[in-house]
Amino acid sequence: MRSPTEIQVFVSNPSDVNTEKEIVEKICERINSQLATINCDVRYLVKEWSKLIVKFAVNPQEEIESLLGVYDIYLIRLKNLELF
């Protein structure tokens, strides 16, 4: 059996938009279930920045990148964003 191709989905969001993050996770789970029924070797894997254990003594962005590795899709959701 071949290992599935993983599509890495990086989700970045503040805690006030957890509902939206949970929707992304459910969508990916549903897609994975549907792909499995047709024996498709693709799987969506959600990675969430808030679940990473980050070292405080290093540059936060560099630490996130080293823990996440490569990702294919980057989703960010900001709530009540006012630019001006």
Secondary structure as the mmCIF struct_conf table of DSSP 4:
data_model
#
loop_
_struct_conf.conf_type_id
_struct_conf.id
_struct_conf.beg_label_comp_id
_struct_conf.beg_label_asym_id
_struct_conf.beg_label_seq_id
_struct_conf.end_label_comp_id
_struct_conf.end_label_asym_id
_struct_conf.end_label_seq_id
HELX_LH_PP_P HELX_LH_PP_P1 ARG A 2 PRO A 4
STRN STRN1 THR A 5 SER A 12
HELX_RH_3T_P HELX_RH_3T_P1 SER A 15 VAL A 17
HELX_RH_AL_P HELX_RH_AL_P1 ASN A 18 THR A 37
TURN_TY1_P TURN_TY1_P1 ILE A 38 ASN A 39
STRN STRN2 VAL A 42 GLU A 48
HELX_RH_3T_P HELX_RH_3T_P2 TRP A 49 LYS A 51
BEND BEND1 LEU A 52 LEU A 52
TURN_TY1_P TURN_TY1_P2 PHE A 56 ALA A 57
BEND BEND2 VAL A 58 VAL A 58
HELX_RH_AL_P HELX_RH_AL_P2 PRO A 60 LEU A 68
BEND BEND3 ASP A 72 ASP A 72
STRN STRN3 ILE A 73 ILE A 76
BEND BEND4 LYS A 79 ASN A 80
#
